[in-house]
Every structure is written in C-alpha cells, then in structure tokens.
C-alpha cells in the first residue's frame, strides 16, 4: 500500500513538473519526422471538406437543418433489397451456430464468390483466381499503389475521382503541387472536357507508367465507347503502360454497345487491372464489399506477374472481407439479386434524368446522367465552382459538389449526384429552378 502510494505521488508530481528545454508539456512533440509526402497534399480530401462546409453553414443557420438536401457525395440512400438482405442476414445467423461458424477466410475472398463474380459479371473473360475480393474499390486503389511503389509516373483524367491523385502523392510518386496550375509535378493530367467528349487525346500526351481511367466517369458521367477503350488499350500496350480501370459505375451503363468492363476489349488482359465494387450495385456503401481483377498475363518489365505482388499485399495487409458481407455478395449475383440491382439502378437513373432536365430547363449545358448516376453541369463563363457551391447552399439549402474538387479540369462545373430519395430530388429540382433561373 505504501509503495503504491509512493508511485502515485511520483506520477502526480511528474504531471506538474516543468518540461525539459523550457517547454511546457503541451508543446512536446515526438522525435519522428513526418512523412514529407503528406505535407504535399493540398487541402483536405474533397468529401470531408464538403461535410465541413455543410456543418459550418448549419452552425450559422441552425433553422435550416431540416431543409438540407444532399446531391453531393455519391452515397446510396435506398434500402438493401430483400433477397440481397437475406444473404447478409443468413450469413450472420450462421455465425451463431456450431455448424455454421467461420473464422478467418481466404484473404482473396471466398472461392464461391470469386467464381460467381467471374461467371456472372465477366462472361468468362476472366478466371476466378484472378478475382480478389476486398472491402471496396477505394481501398483497392491504395493497395494497387502499394504494389507500384514510389518510382512510377501516373496519369489521371482531369477531372477525376480525387483518390487517384491523392494516393499517388501519399506514395511519393509526385513532386510538389504547382500553385499556378494546381497540378502535381510528375503526374500526367489527361484533359477530359466537353470539347473532346470527356475522352483524353491520349496519343498526344506524355507516356505514364500507370494510367488511371474511370468509366462511367466520376465526376463527368461520361461512359467511354468501345472504340475509345480500344484506343486506350492500344496506346497502353504500345507504351508498356499498365491501365488501372475503375468500373465502379458499370451497372449504370444502358447504352447498347458500351463496354461495362475493360476486359471486353481485345488485348486488355495484357495491360489492365480492373477495380469494382458492390457499393453502387446493391447499396453496399456502408456494408463494404468490392473486388479487383488482376489477369495472369499482366507482368512487370522483369516478367514478374503483377497478380503475385497484389496477392502479397492482400495476404500481408488484409485479412479478407467480412464473411457476413461476402454472403451478401453471393446473394447479389443470384438471378433474384441481379434483378433487384437492376431495379435500384433504374431508380437512380430516373433521378439523374430529373436532375439533368431541371438544370437544362434553367439554361445550363449538362453532361452525364444517362449511363451514370452523376450530372455534370457547366457553369457560365467566369463562375467559380466553389463560389457556386456556396451560393446554391445559401439560396436553396441543396448540397452539390464543386468541379474544382476533382482537379483543375473540373473548374467551371458542378457535379450533382442522383443518389437521393426521389421526393428530395424532385424538391431539389424545384428549388434550383426557382433560385438559379
């Protein structure tokens, strides 16, 4: 007892002792140097920044809390459908039985789910053991970056989903950001504008080791045609580049002849990786389940299979997607589940149509919204996207996304998301038409 009391007194005294070198204890820092790549990152990640500004607005206008409508972050809002939900519930219930309990599974995913993804979504263009099941496409993009490491040059669409650029910076692949262009050194920015139908003139751009390409695109809503993707694969093959193809919005493609996977293109197995996700397929944004396809034919310059290194990342730094969630993934790919997915996609596409028609009726040029859940609105010349974001929030209490958040090529545009309940989309359209006309 006396010894314990003595230690307690020493601890209390230490808490009030002056810090070394004349600094207070609150000023002490570790001796670890910060990763310099993080210091290169410009501002915060886009979507938390949107949330911060929304919160700041509500702090100044608390009476507007019930009026906020979000057409911002691409988060699904419709409930998970019955059959798909039954897969999640059934998998959870099994864990409560001696016979059905399961612990660690294969880091690459359940064999049945890998096989079903290959069969149902790729029509035999890939093999089951080339599918790596994960907790989402966004996480997989960072895992892909870990495979490539700091010594590569990347190319990204401009505008594009911010994770491609930010993870490249974090991995040390870039130089500093250029304050005049808002672009990072050592990244090849591929302009995707209304003038080039949102597809880059890749043949006349500098070579990059890794080319990130998203179709249907976030934020522009553009879905690349077969001819465009054939050109993309051809150029990557000629230059020895690896194409990382983000197909997270593939189920929204309804136009005949528009590919849903890069592996529909001849030669893609030698040059491409594909990332995908159940987030938008089945409302799994909070459930977290995705996959990445790495074909056997894809190799590094020394002949090493990219698949083997990606497998090493998965088995070293990941313990596999939740067994419960993978049960839901299996249900997604049943015939009943695929029918439910199509119904969900129809719902969001109708929302996109309403948003597109509303903005066109005001007089804006509008892109996307047909094979994608995003509507990309061109602002009048000279209008800044962050200023317009604030103006719309103030006037209508509708949250949008400024195009500049997707890179310098997005300046002068707004992105509207169709992932909202129908009644709020209709209300948002009315408010926008009234306030912005």
Secondary structure, 3 states (H helix, E strand, C coil): CHHHHHHHHHHHHHHCCCCHHHCCHHHCCCCCCCCHHHHHCCCCCHHHHHHHHHHHHHHHCHHHHHHCEECCCCCCCCCCCHHHHHHHHHHHHHCCCCCCCCCCCCCCCCHHHHHHHHHHHHCCCCCHHHEEEECCHHHHHHHHHHHHCCCCCEEEEECCCHHHHHHHHHCCCCCCEECCCCEECCEEEEECCHHHCCCCCHHHCCCCCEEEEECCCCCCCCCCCHHHHHHHHHHHHHHCCEEEEECCCHHHCCCCCCCCCHHHCCCHHHCEEEEEECHHHHCCCCCCCEEEEECCCCECCCCCEHHHHHHHHHHHHCCCCCHHHHHHHHHHCCHHHHHHHHHHHHHHHHHHHHHHHHHHHHCCEEEECCCCCEEEEECCCCCCHHHHHHHHHHHHCEECEEHHHHCHHHCCEEEEECCCCHHHHHHHHHHHHHHHC
